Amino acid sequence: MSLRRDNFTKKDKYFMNIAINLAYSHKGFTGSNPSVGCVVVKNNDIISYGVTSFFGRPHAEVNALSKTNKIKNATVYLTLEPCAHFGKTPPCTSALIKAKVKKVIYSLEDTDPRTSGKSKKILTQNNIIVKSGLLHNKSKKLYESYNYSKKKNIPYLTAKLACSKKLKIFNNKSQISNNYSKQVTHVLRSQNQGILTTYKTINTDNPKLNCRICGQEKFSPLRIIIDKDLKIKKDSYVITNSVATIIFHSSNNKSKLYFLKSSGAKTYFVKKNKDNLLNILDILKKIYQLGITSVLVESGPIFLKHLLKLNIVKEFYLFKSDIIIPKSKAIGINYITKSLEESYKFHKEVNTYLDKDSLIHYY
């Protein structure tokens, strides 16, 4: 459904820009709910504002409306159409009606079928003026990942890989990236609900797969492991410290399943395809059903190449280090950069002050 573009003033654009910036401030930290910015204006002055809370609740509208008792006859600017359905909380349209606002201006229509296109009718029926489409293109970029997962019913995938500038990786668990690059990796982890890898990466590197930036620990992603034959080592960190770990498999090893479950891990059986592998799309659909809409992939290059071939990785971050890897310890990954060039229209070097490391973003 396409939105009719209403006429807007410079002040309308000014207030909506503030709402968009608010939404960006929590983007990636609101769980399966989109990050929404809300600005409340009366007599051309901002009297309140709100943004979707961490992990998704309360919503931006509720946060903004609760800050003042002067909402009556105000104009509310929203980056996304206010929800019109009952979920774990009442709809935001009800909160706006109860607050007796005069006007609601939102930028983008929600793609959630429970709300899409319904809010305008509900609010209008309650004598609230509604306009939509303000700074539509800016908001469309903001909700690109949200709209993708809603449309495809799979998570929005982002992947990363570290290599040397000569496109080599170690054949063992030696570290490539410097500490600055590692901090950027932790930022990426904090902005995704899940982190996907394979048992081979777990058994080789024994990673923690959590966010270790001070203050961001609570945003550590759910650990998701693909392990067809349940070969993951029992003493792996993700098993012995199995806070939020999921394993997808196709094994009938009852003793291993019992051990994993008793350790706190959750296991899901997935049928093998004709190539004797687990179907990745089936796994992604299950992840989405579990409420995980954004996933960071951290794995070896072979699995990454498989995902790139399926054209389901929406963004890719390639870290390059100036470290020199001896030939006896090096594995070339030229095929990955070739796949990246074939898979993405755009790429740019990101200035993240990584000292001698560099970072290229493919999108």
Beta strands, then each sheet from edge to edge (+ up, - down):
strand 1: 37-42
strand 2: 45-51
strand 3: 75-80
strand 4: 103-108
strand 5: 129-132
strand 6: 156-164
strand 7: 168-170
strand 8: 194-198
strand 9: 222-226
strand 10: 245-249
strand 11: 266-269
strand 12: 294-298
strand 13: 313-321
strand 14: 330-332
strand 15: 347-349
strand 16: 358-362
sheet 1: 2+ 1- 3+ 4+ 5+
sheet 2: 11+ 10+ 9+ 8+ 12+ 6+ 13+ 16- 15+
sheet 3: 7+ 14-
end
